[in-house]
Amino acid sequence: MKADAAKQTARRESHVSSTKGDNNQRTKTKADINKVQPLEKLRASITERAYELYLERGRREGCAEQDWLDAEREILAHTLPR
């Protein structure tokens, strides 16, 4: 019986410590999400503009990197404070 009680105590302690870890992980995840969302929006804006440049340039193949860099430069110039 003492062995069973010890096992139950060990399980409870394990559960409590893992739950505490989960709460800390959830907090970090929420903070990370708050940081990531603006970056995802920025990336989406750059992607959209790069595609517009691709269309404006007559759908030239092999220029995706240049389209991306030009779009990135335009978007960041309007986004970042001077």
Phi, psi and omega in degrees: 000321179297323180295319178297318179296320179295320179296318179295319178297317180298319178297317180298315181297320178297317180296317181296315181291324178290326178294318178299318178298321179297319180297317178297320179296319179297319179298315179297320181296317178298317179296319179296319180298319180297328178281324186284324184305313178297326179291322177295320178295319179297314179299319179296320179296317179295318179299315180298315181293322178298321178293320177299317178297319177302315179293317181298328182271016176078029177058041179293126176281151176085007181242018184300318181296317179294320177300316180298312182296319177296316178297316179300315180299315180296311183296315181293327178297327179274341186265317186280142177291150179260000000 
